[in-house]
Amino acid sequence: MYKFIIVLILSISSIFAQSSLFINEIVSSNSVYLDEDNETPDWIELFNNSENTINLNNYSLSDDLNNPRKWIFPDISIGPNEFLVIFASGKDRYSSPLHTNFSIKSEGEILILSNSDEFLIDQVEPSEIIPDYSLGRNFINTSEWLFFPTPTPGKVNNTAGYDAISESPNFSVNGGFYSNSVLLALTLSSELGAIYYTTDGSEPTTNSALYTVPIAINLTTVIKAKTFLDGFLPSKTITNTFLINENISLPVVSLSTDPDNFFDDEIGIYVEGTGETPNYYQDWERPLHVELYESNGDLGFSIDAGVTIHGGSTREFSQKSLAIIARGKYGSSTIPYQLFPELPFNEYSSFLLRMSGDDNLRTQFRDCMMQSLVYNLNLETQAYRPSVVFLNGEYWGVYNIRERVNEDYITQYHNVDPNNLDYLTLDNVVLEGDNLHYMALYDYLQNNTLISDANYDYVTTQIDIENYINYMLAEMYFANTDWYPGNMKFWRPKTIDGKWRWILYDTDFGFNCISSVDNVDKNMINYVANTGRFPSFLFNALILNENFKKKFINTFADFANSIFQTSIVLSKIEEIKTLKESEMLRQFQRWGSSWMTANGLAYWYEQIDILKYFANHRIDNMKQHFLSNFFLSGSAQINLTLNNSDYGTIKINTIYMKTNIWSGDYFQGVPILLEAIAKPGYQFVGWEGDIVSTDMIINYSPNATNNIQAIFEPIAQIELPHIVINEINFKSIKGASTEDWIEIFNNGEIEVDLSNWIFKDDDDQHQFEIPVGISLEPGSFLVLCDDLEKFHTIFPNTINAIGNLGFGFSSDGELLRLFNNNGTLIDFVFYGIDTPWPSSPDGGGPTLELLHPDLDNEFAENWSASLTNYGTPGQENSVLQNKIQINVNIFLEGAYLNSNQMNNFAFLNSEFPLTQPFNIDQFNYQGSESISSLPNEDITDWVLVEIRADIEKESMIRQKAALLKSNGDIVDLDGQSNLAFYNIENGEYYILVHHRNHLTIMSAAKIEIQ
């Protein structure tokens, strides 16, 4: 294996006699030649075919005809008859060795070389290149391009080359689900060459079956086919899996490889083998092909990749966990698919097929369930999707698709440099970077007690305290005795302000996994404190500080009243059980003992009952642990009420009330934070009951029973400015960070003076005051930026932006508030990342855009991902540029007079509601449409119009409440305009109309909308 540490510029005698500088050789999938990071990126070789030195300053390389100046050379020269190798890695480096800001697609893409005058001087057309092969010029005839099995970076292309690669076979039927046998034909457009195929997962060779007649496929089978032609390189292998009569409700992952790669005693990764160390304990990687088919039959992706056995002692289980790894040497360095629909990521470097570890032949979803409970916290967790795996066409059981915890995982979520972080595991063992910072923290804690608030405040600059508390409480609630101090990973970016964060993974021992040991009453506070080693030392040091202790206790109480509440946990267990139930009998038949197979689902239900038993008792036991360990005087029942939830809400620590009445348990003597939050148009009057105060924020020490009410009232005769939070960027896409920002919009008809207005997130200590002299005209925008300099690197022409805020927004969702200079709340948004909020703004590129400034931005349904990456700060939202209007006419039976008219009795009898009446369970709608008065007397009633992609209610695209005129026309709230929807793609849809007293009607067929 060769390693490039410096740019290769090697002098040779004159061999070419054509243009002076050109692209000479390309590798798009490289596993041999290393860069200075010991990685194997793509590379491009240039050759100076002249007797003169060429200065490349301001020359450029690109893979985009529309952007020929994509990567610009620094001040570097290439001598006469010299080569220059540039890594196409995407790392964007301008010192030796050079790295472009793009990589080369393995399937081929155009490459452009331009000179300093921006004239194109060479161009290479797209061509798919076999991994570790190169595409290069013939050294005798430089106008001829050849494929080289042995690349020659920095040297003459004088190895054996081939004119072309054989044409790949065409499959008459694509892989997927089929209810009957399939007859498969393999063809070649050119009819040149012979097709060979296999059905056992191995690579086709000329010793494999020669295709002559269509292949009858009666059982689930993997077909691999390849073309061979004399004088040509063999074609790429084409792989398709045909799932015959498989009644599967989950995604299917089909793995195919030479059987020896798994089962040979010498090289097989899945068997014990004949060596001293079992094969499955070796970190061996073997090639395979991976296909993912969604449950509806759609192909998600199909790539060549690598596979290793994953896990610790569970490698000895019959069903083993697998790590699927994309590498350039197999053809692609990424898996180009959104593996987890709820996440914004469209590509992965690897993923796990996990058999649930120690929970393998129990519930097979313990870890998934536990991690999903804390998924929305400030905490690294692994997403999951249950799936069914086939290996070489054989059913291989139920697996959970999981994110793989490594540097790429950290980079994906936190937009950090994977080459500039410290990533450790138990006993400070280094996985990446070093442990110097962590050991310095250890030394500090040995020499400085955290009883001192000043010392504790310093430690909070080294540790993400919220993340640490979330992590500790999760593992404690799970009673995961295999965790502490066993399965532990933590990391920090190697920056001045980088803080340590903990990663939750491998929690299978939690929730009474080993049924012979009942941990439902396990005191994990004692367990952690007395386990020894540095993790115990860290917790014992922190708990000495009163501020940390109160935060730890209150966070637990918040979780006990929310995510760890028994009803919520039981609901999550039932949800996953329903998802996997139809597949579990076959799983036990494949991998279980004869007793498990005989008892089937009855055994599985018993295992799930263990989870439910734990959920029913764990939280009450933990409350007792907190009372005894921290010498608390007793529980405190908090009963909160609102005089009207439409007027405002209460935030108790981290929990927001969503109804008029809320109750939860806290602890006597541990102060809680209560905050009254008025909605726009309303104001907080005061607290009643056990608190009598007009302060909006109260630090309250609760008694045994506490009855507290927040009183709000409308703001009398004050016309508040119509300033709305219109767009939010809370997590920029990797590599193009503007830092966080919001856009506000004047949706009124008068100019508004914003001098001394205050913008806050949910922390009142985080506030930004708009400078004096800034005003907003009707229809105008203003962007508030956390980092104005970074914002302008992406939006240099956006002048209506101010900053710096001095604080960012949570990537897990939080409250954003805008107050006028009198402290009156003008607008607020509590955005999120879970359905129904769009997921792609969470680091995927788009921002959150309000569908229309007239809509209530309190509701997720009124927000959408921007249609362009980075959003549209300071200008009209992109979603407004995709507007459709529909013209619908219906008649209500009860109000029908004749074919042209209905009555308007509701208006005449003064019974017409000014707010739409569909916010009830029957309609599952959360709209805010209202009118101050009827626009005219010609209105019969409200209706709810719905657009669906298909017949099923789950395919709903958009809903909107509207007015029904007496002539049958459905109109917008002005009483005359056609009903408008935004951000709907052109296509065919069903239109539904709901009425509160009539049956819903739906168009008989799809209607084209443009």
N, C-alpha and C positions, 0 to 999 in steps of 0.2 A: 504494500500500500504506500503511495507517495503522499508527501505532505508539502503544501505550498505555504511557505512562511513569508516570502516576498513575491512581488509581481515578477512573473517570468518574462524576461527580456533577453532572449538568447540569439546570438549572432551566428549566421550561417552564410555560406557562399550564395551567390545569386542563382536562384532557381526559377524565378517567375519573371515574366516580361509583359505584364498587363498594367491595370490601373495601379496607382501608387499606394493606396491604402484600402483594405477590404476586410470583411469578415471571412475568416479562414476555416473555423471549426466551431461546432456547437455541441454541448451536452446538456440535455434537459432532464435527465434522471441519472444522478451520479451517486455511487456508493463507494468509490475507490479513492478519489482525489480529495484530500483534506485541506480545509482552510486553516487559518490561525486559531480558530475556535474548536478545532478537531471535529468539525462538521463537514458534510459533503454536499455543498450547494451546486446548482447548475453553474456552467461557465461558458464564456464566449472568448474566442481567440481572434485577435486582429493580426494582420501581417502587413508590414511596410515593404512593398515591392518596388523600392526605389533606391537610389544612391544617396538620398538626402535624408537628414533627420527631420521628422515631422513633429511639431509641437501640437499636442492635442488639446491645449487649453481652449475651452468653450466648444469643443466638439461634443456630440451627444449620441447616446444610444437610447432606443425606445422599442417597446413592443406594441405601440399604438400609433397608427397612421394619423389620428386626430391630435396626437400630442407627441410630435417627433422630438421635442426637447425634454423628454421625461427624465433622463439622467444626464447630467452635464459633466464632462471631464474636468478635473482640476488642471493645474499647470504641470503637466508631465509630458515627456517626449518619448518617441519611439524611434530608434536609430535605423539606419539603412539595413534592409534585409533582416529585421528583427521581428520577433513575436511579442505580443502583449496579451496576457490572460487576465480577464476581468470576471470575477465571480458574480453571477446573476442570482444573488441570495436574498434581495430585499432588505439587506442590512444598511445600505446607503452610506458607504464609507469612502472617504476621499484620500486617505493615506494608504501607503503600501501595506497589504495588497488591496486593490480597488474592489469595491462591492457596489453593484447597482442597487437602485431602490425598487427593482422588480425581479421576479423570477420567471423562468420560461415554462409555460404549460407543457406537460408531458405529451398531450395530444397534438402539440404543435401550434405555433403562432408566428406572426410576422415579426421580423427583426429589422431595425432601421439604423443605419449609421449616417450621421450628418456632420458636415464640417462647421467651422466657426462662423461661416457666413450663412449658416442654416440651410445650405443646399444638401440634398440627399446624395450621398456618394456610393452607398451600397444598400442593398435590400435583399433579405432572404425570405422566401415565401414559406408559409406554414407547412410543416411536415412532421408527422408523428415519428418519434425516435425510440427505438427499443432501449429499455434501461441499460445503462452503462455502455451503450454504443454512442458513437458520435456521428454527426452529419458534417462532412468536411469537403473541401475542394480537392480534386485530384491534383497532386503536385506536378504532374506532367502537363495536364490541360486544366488550368484553373477555372475555366468556365463550366467544368463538369463537377457536379456534386455527387458524392458517394457516401454510403453508410459504412462506418468502420467499426468492426467488433472490438478493435483495440485502439482507443483514442490516443492522441499524441500531443498533449498540451505543451506548448512552447517548442514544438519540434515539427519537422516536415511530416506531412501526412503520407508516409511511404509504406504503411502496412496494407494488407489486403483489404480492398473495398468492394462494395456491391452497388450496382446501379439502383436497385429498388428492393423493397420488401414485398413478399408475396401478398396478394389480396386476401383479406380475412374472409372466412366463410359467412354466408348469410343464412340465418335461421328463418324458416318459413313461419314458425310460431315462437313467440317470446316466452321466456320463463314466467312462472306465476302459478296461480291456483286454477285447477281444472277439475270438474266434477266427473269427467269421463276420460278415457284413454286419448292420447294425442299421437297423431302421425306427423313426424317431423321430417322435413326435407332440408338438406343442406346444399347450397348452391354457390356458384361463383359467377359474378357478372361477366368476367372475361373468359370464363371456361378454361383458363390456363392453370394447371396445377392439380394436385390430388389432395383430397380432404381426408384426414385421419381423425378419429374421435375416440374418446374413452367414456366409460360410465362408472369408473371406480374412484374418480377424483384425481387421478394421476395426469401428468402432462402428456398430451398426444405426441407420439413419435412415429417414424415410418414403420415401427413394429406394432403400432396400435391397429385397431380395426379400420380398414379402408372403407370409406363411405361409397356405396354403390346404389342402394335403394333406400327409400324413406324408412325411418326408424319408428317402430311401434313402441310407445311408452305407456305401460300399463300401471306402473307403480311409481312412487316418488323417486325421481332420478336426476342426477347431475350429468349433463352432457357438456364435455369439453371438446372443442373442435379446432383444428389448425390446418393451414394450407402449406404444402411443400411443393416447390418448383425449382428445377435445376437452374443454377446460375443466380438464384435469388435467395435472400434471407427468408427463413420461414416466417409465416405471418404471426401476428399476435394471436394468442389463444383466446377464443371466445367461449364464455361460460354461461350456461343458463340452467336453472333448476326448475324442474316441472313437478309441482306439488299436486299429486293426483289423489282425489277423494280425501283430502285432508280438511276436516271440519274444525278449523282453528280460528279462534276469535282474537288472537294476539298477533303482533308482528312476528314474522318468521325471519330468522337469520340462518342462511345456508352457508356452511363452511365446506370447502372442498380442497383436498390436498392429496399428494401421494400417500397412500396408507402407511408407508414406512416412516413418514415424518412423525406419525403419532404412535405406531405400534411396533416398530422394529426394535429388537432388544439392544442394538448398538446405537441407533440414532433417534429412536422414537421418544418423544417428550411425554407421552401419556402413560408409559409403562414403567415398571420397576427396573427392568433391564438386568444386565449381568455385572455391572460395575459395583464398586464398594459403596458409592452413594447412588441412591435410586435416581433414575433418569428424571423423574418428575420433580426432583429437588434441584436439578441443574437449571441455570438461567439460559437454556438453549432457546434459540429462536428459529422457527422453521417457516418456509413460505406457504401461503395458502391463498385461496380466492374467497372473498366475502361478498355475499349478496344480502340485502335487506329488502324484504317484501312487506309492505304495510298490510294490515288486516283486510283492507278492501282490494288487495291484489296489486296495487301500484308498486312498481320497483322504486325503492328509495335510492339505493346506490349499488354499484357492482365494481369492485376494485381488487387488484392484487395487493396483498399486504403480508405482514409477518404475524406470527402467533407464538406466545410463550404461555407456560403454566403460571397461574397467579395464585398468591396466597401463602400461608405459613403451613401449619400442621394439616390444614384441610387438603393439601396436595395428596394426602394418602387416601382421601375419600374416592369412591368409585366414580362419582361425577365430580369433575374438577373445574375450577374457575379458569378462564382464559383471558389473556390480554391481547387485543387486536391492535397492531401497530402499523401505521402508514409510514413508509420510507421511500425516498426517491429511487432506491435500487429496485423496488418492486414496480415502480411506474408513477406513483404519486406520493408526495410527502404529506398529504392531508386526506382526510375522509370528507368529501365535499357534500355534506348532508346535515340537515338540522335534526340531529338524533333525538332531541328532546323538544317537542313542539312548544313547551312553555318557556323555553330559553331562547335568547336572541342569536345564538351562535350557529353559523351555517357551515362550519368546518371544524374538524377535530384532528389532532395528531394521533390519537389512540382512544380506545374505550375498553371497558371490561364487559365480559360476559360472566357474571358472577352467579354461582350456584347457591348463594346465601350463607356461605361459610359454615359455622357450627350449627346454624339453623337449617341446614340443607334438607334433612328429612324430617323436619318439624313443620313450621308454618311456611317456610321458604319466602317470607317477606318481612321478618322482624326488623332488620336494619333499615329497609326501605320505609317501613311505617314510622319508625322512631325518627329517622332523619326528616321525613316529611312534616312531622309535628313542629320542627324548629326551622323549617326551610326559609321562613321570612325574617328570621332574626339576623342581626349583624354577626354572622357566623358562616364559615365555609362548610357547606354540606355537599353531598353528591346527589345529583338528580338520578332518577331511575325510570325505567320502562320495563315491565315484564314482557318476555318474549319466549318463543319456542325455537330451539336450535336443532338443525339437522346437520349431520356430518357425513359427507359423501353420500347423501341421500337417505341416510339412516336417522330415525328419530333419536335425538340426543337429549331431550328433556326440556324442562322449563328453566330459563335463565333470566336474571335481571340485567338489562343493559344499564351500565353505570358509568359515570364519569370516572376517569382514572386520575387519582391525585398525584400530581408531579409538578414540575416547574411550569409546564405548558398550561396546566389547570390554573395555577396561581396567576400566570400572565393573562390568561383569558378573562378572568374575573376582575383583575385589579390593574390592568394596563401598565405593568411594570416590566422592566428589562429582565428577561430570564437569566441573563448572564451577570446580573448585578443584584443578587438577593442571597440572603442566608436562609437555608432551609434545613432544619434539624429534626432528629427523632430522639427516642429515649436515650438518656445518659449523654445528651448533647452530641450524639453521633451526627456527623455532617453528611447531608445528602447533596447539598449544593452550597457554595460559598465557604464560610468558616464559622466557628463558634466563639470568636473573640468577643463580640459584643455581648453575647449571652453570658459568657463567663465573667465579663466585667460587671454585668448586672448582679450576678451571684456574689461577687466580691463586695459590691456595694451593700447588698442586703446582709451580708455577714458583719459588716462594720457599722451599719446605720439602722437603728430601729425605726420601724414605720409607725410607731406610736406618735411620732412627730409628724404633723401635717405637712411640714415643709419637705421632709424626706419622702413622704407618700406622694406629694405633688410632683416631685422629681421622677418617681417611678412611673407615674401616669404619662410621662413624656417618653418612656421606654416601652410601655406595654399598652396595647389597646384594651383598657379596662373593661369596657362594655363587652367586647368580644370574649375576653377571658371569663367574665362572669357568666355570659350566655353558655359558653362551652362547659364550664364546670357544672352549672345547674342542669344542663341537658344530660350529661353523663351520670350525675347523681340521681336524677329522676329515673333514668333507665336502670339504675343499679347494675351498671356494666362492670362486673368485677374482673373482666379480661382487659380493662382499659388502663387502670391506674396502678402502677406506672407502665403498663405494657404498650398498648397501641396509641401512640401519641406522636403527632407531627405539628410543628409550628414553624413560622417563617417571619421574615421582615424584609422590606426593601433596603438595600444598602445605601441609604441616604441619611442626611443629617437628622431628619425628623422621622425616619422609619421606625415603626413600632412593631413589636412582636404580636402575631396573631396565631390562633390555634385552629386546627382543621379537625372537624368531626368525621370520623370514618371507622368502619369495622366495629359496630356496636352490637354484633349478633348475640353476645352473651347477656344482653339486657333483657328485661321483661321476663325473668325466670326461664331463660333458655334451657338450663339444666333443671328439669322438673324435680329432680331429687333434692335440690337445694332451693328452699323458698326464700328469695331475697326481697319479698314485698315489704318487709319491715327492716331491710338492711339500712343501717345508719351510715350513709356514705360520707357524712361530714367527718365522723370518726375514722372511717376507712381511709379517706384521703389524708387526714392529718397525721396518721400513724403508720403510713406505708413506708416512709423513709425516702431517701434520695432527693434530688433537687426539686422535683415537682411538689413534693410535700413541703419542703422548705419554703418554696415560693408562696404557697397558699397560707401556711402558718405565719409567714411574715406579713402578708397583706391583711389577714383577718384581725391583726392587732390594731389596725387603724379604724377609728370609729366611723369615719366617712365611708370607707370601703365596706365595713360591716353592715352599715345601714343600707347601702346600695345593694349589697348582696342579699340581704333579708327582703328588702322591698321588691327587688327583681324576682325573687322566688315567689313572693305573694302575687305579683302581677301575673306570672306564668300560671300559678295555681288557679287564678281567676280567669284564665283565657286559654292558652294553648295546651296546658296540662289538665284542664277541667275534664272531669270524668266523661261527661257526655260527648265532648269534642274528640277525645281519644277513642272512645268506643265507636264513634261515627267513622273515624279514619280507618280503624280496623275493619269495619264492615265494608267500607268502600273498596279496600284492596282485596278483601276476601271475595267480593262479588266480581272483581276484575279477573281474578285468577281461577275462580272455582271450576270453570268448565274444562280446564287443562290439567287439574291436579291428579285425577285418577290415572291418566296415562303416565304422568310423571312417576307416581309410586309404582306402577306396573313396570316401568323401565328401570328404576334405580332402587326401589325399596326392597325390604326383606319379604319373604313369603308371607309373614304375618301382616306386614303393612299392606301388601298387595291384596290379601284376603279381606282386610278390613277397609281398605280404600279410603273413601271420603270420611267415614266415621272416625278413623284415626286422625285425619287432618282437622276435623271439627273439634276433636278433643284438644289438639294443640292450640287451636285458636281460642278455645275456652280458657286456656292458661293465660293468654294475653289479656282477655277480658277480666279475669280474676285480678290480675295485676293492676289493670286500669281502674278497677272499682275500689281498690284499697290503698294504692301506693300514695296518693297525694295526701290523704289524711294522716298516714303514718309519717310522712315527711314533715308535716306541720308539727307533729309532736317532737320530731328530732330537732327542729329549729327552736321550739320552746325550751327544750331541755339543754341543748348545747350552748345557747346564747342567753340562758337564764332570763327568758322573757316572762312577763307576769301573766300573759294569757292572750287568747285570740281576741280580735276586734272585728265585730261585724259592722260593715259600712253599708248603709242603705241610702242610696242617692236617688233623688227625684228631680225632674224638670217641670216647671209649670207649663212648658210647651216646647217639645223637641223641634218644632219648626222655627223657634226663636233662637235657639242656641244649644250648646252641649256642655258637658263637664269632662275634663281630662283628669283622671286619677293616676298619678305617676306616669305610666306609659300607655294607659288604656283610655280610649275615647268611648263615652256612652253613645249608643246608637238608638236607644229607646227612651221613653219617659221615666222608666224605673230600672234601677240596677242595684244588685247586692253582691258583695264579695267579702272575703275574710282577709284581714291583715293582722298586725300584731300590736298589742298595747305597748306603749312606750317607744315605738319606732315611728317617727313622724312620716306622714305621707304628704304628697304635694297635690293640692286640688287647684284646678284652674277653670274658671268660667269663661267660655268662649262664645261670644255673641255672633250670630250670623249677620250678614249685611242687611241693613235696614232695621236692626234691632240693637238694643243695648242691655248690658248687665245692670240689674238694679241692686242685687245684694243676695247674701246667704240667709237662710232661715233654718230653724231647728237647732241643732247642737252647735252650729256656727252662726253667729250674728255679726256680719261684717259687710262692708261694701267693697272690700279689696278683691280684685279679680283673682289673684293668686294667694293661696293660703298654705302655709306650712303647718299641718295640723297633727297633733299627737292624739291618736284615737283612744277612746274608752272601750269597754266591753261591747256596748251597743251604741251605734251612732246613726242618727237620722238627720240627713242634711238635704236641703233643697236649694237649688239655684233658681232665682227669679229673673226673667228677662221680660222686656217689653218693647213694643215698636217704638222707633224714634219718631216722635210726633212732628209732623209738618216740616220735615227736613228732606229736601230733594237731594239725595246723595249723588255724587258724580258717577257716571256710568263708566268707570275704569275697571277693566276686567283683566285677570291673568289669562293670557291668550296662548302662550307657548312656553314649554319647559324643557330645558336640556339638563338632565340630572346625571347622565353618565355617557360621556363621549365614547365614540368608537375608538378602538386601539389605533394608535398612530396618527390620530387627527384630533387631539384633545383641545377643545376651546375652554376647558374647565366648565363649571356649571353656570347657567344663566337662565333668566326668565324674561319673557316679553310681556309688557302690559299694553293695552289698547284702549283708546278713548272711543267708546261706543255710544257716546252721547252727542248732543248737538251744540255744546258750548265748549270753549277752551277751558281747561282746568289747570290751575296753578298747583304744581306738585311740590313746591318749596316745603322742606322739613317733613315731608311724608316719610313714613317708616315702613321698611320691608323687613319681615322676620320669617325664620322657619319655626319649628315647634319649640325651639329653645329661646326663651325671652332674652337670654344673654347675647344671642346672635341677632343683631339688628343693623340695618344700613339706613342712614338718613339721606334722602335725596337733597342735593344742594339747593340753596336758594337761587331762584331765577329760572328754574326749569319748569316749563309748562307743556301741556299736551293739547294740541288742537284736535277738533273732531276728526275721526278717521285716521289719527296718527298713532305711531308706535314708539315705545321706548324700551330698550333692552338694558337690564340690570345684570352686570357680569361679576363673577367672582374674581376673574383675572382678565382685565381688559387687554393686556398685551397678548396673551395667548388667544383670546377671542379674535383679535385683529389679524393674527397669522392666518386664520381661516376666512375671516370676513373683513378684509382690509378696507372695503368701500362702505361698510356700515357705520355711518357717523352718528346715528341716533342711539348710541350705547354709552353707558356710564358705569363706573366701578371704582375701586374694587370693593366687593361686598365684605370680604374678610371671613367668609364661611361658605362651605359648599353644602350640597343637598345629599340626602341619603339615597343610596342605590337600592334600598329596600322599600322606598316610599315614605313620605312624611307630609306634615302640614306646612303649607306656605301661606303667609298672611301679608296683607297690605293695609296700612292704617293711614288716615289723613293726619294733618298736623295737630288735630284736636284729640288724637287717640281713638277715633271712631274706626271700627273695622269696615273697610270698603269692599274687600273681596278676599276670599281664601279658597285654596284647593288642597285637598288631602289626596294626593296622587298615590298610586300603587303600582305594583308590577304583576300582580296575579289577575287572572280573569275576573271581571270583564275588562280590566285595563289591558291595553296592547303591550306585548312583551318586547318588541324590537327596540323601543327607545332605551331599554336597559342595556346599553352598550353595543347594540347592533347597528348603530349608524343614524337612524331617524330620531327625531325629537317627538315630544308629545304636543300635538296641535289640537286646539279647540275646533270642533267641526263648524261652529259658527258663533260669533260673539253674542248673538241673541240667546244662545242656549245656556242653561245653568251649568257652570263648570264644576259644580259639586259632584256631578254624577259621571262615572267612568264611561257610560255609554255615549256621552257627548264629546269624548276625546278620541283621537286616532293617531296612529303613527304618521309622521310626515311622509309625503310621497317622495321626498328627496333626502339623501344623507345630509346630515348636519343641520337640517331644518331651514327655516326662512326668517331669521331674526330681523326685525325692523321693517318687515313687509308683509303683505297679505299671506295668510297660511296657504300652503300648497294644496291642502284638502279642499279649500274653497274654489280651487281652479278645476275641480272635477264635479261640477254641479249638474244635477238632473232634476227636471220638473215632471210630475206626472199629472195627468188629467183623468180623474176617476169620478164616476157618477153612479150613485146607488139610491135606492128608496127603502125606507123603513116601513114595514107592514103596519105598525100601530099608528104611524103618523100620516099614512098614505091618504091623499085626497083624490088625485087623478094622475095621469101619466106625466104631468108636468109640475106637480106641486105636492108638498107635504105641509102639514100644519106647523105652527111655531108656538104651540101652547106653553112650552117651558118658558119662553120669553114673556108671553102675555100674562102668565100666572106668577111672574117674578121668581121662577124656580130654576133658572138656568145657572149652573155652577160656574164661577169665574175661574176655577182651577180644574184642569182635566181630571176625570174621575177614575183613571185606570191604574193607580198605584196600589193595587191590591193583588193578592196571590193569584187570583184567577187569570190575570193578564201578565203577571211577572214583568211589570214595566216600572221604571223609576225615572219618570220624566218630570219636568218642572214647568211645563207649558201653562201659562195663565194669562188672563186678560183683565184689564182694569174695568172694562165695561164691554158690552156687546158692540162690535163694529157697526152693526146695523140690525134692523128688526127681522131680517130675512134669514135668520139662523135657526135651525131645528134642534141640533144637539152636537155634542162632541162625538168623534169617532177616533179610533186608533188604527192607523194604517201601518202595515208591516210588509217588508220585502224579504222574500225567502229565495235561497238558491235552489231548494228542492221542496218536496212535500212535507218532510219531517220538520217538526218545530225546532229541532236542534240546528237546522240550516238557516235560521234567521240571520239576515244581514243587517237590517236596520228597522227601527220602529219610530213612529212620530205621531203625536196627538194632533188632531186638526179639527176644523169646524165643518159641519155639514149644513149646507144651505138648503132652503126649502125646495129648490129646483133640482136637488139631488147631487149638486156639485160639491166635491170636497175641496176646501180651500185652506190656505195658511191663516195665521192668527189675525191678519189684517182684514179678513173677511172677503177678499177678492182675488189674491194671487194664487196661481196654481201651487200645489204642495211641492216644496223643494227638499231634496235630499243631497247630501254631499259625500264625496269620497266613495262612490260606488262605480265599479268598473263597468264599461259597456258590456252588455250581454243579455241573456234571457233569464227572467225571474218570474216567480209567482207573486201576485199582489193579493194581500189579505186585508179585510176590513173588519175590525172588532167593534161591537157596540155593547154597552153595559147591560141592555135588556133584550138583546136579540142574539141569535146564533151567528157565529163568525162565518163570513163568506170568503171564498177564495176563487181566483180566476181559474177557469177550467183548464187552461194551458198556460205555458210560460209566455210572457210578454217581453218583447225586445225593448230594452231601455238604452237610450244613448244620451 
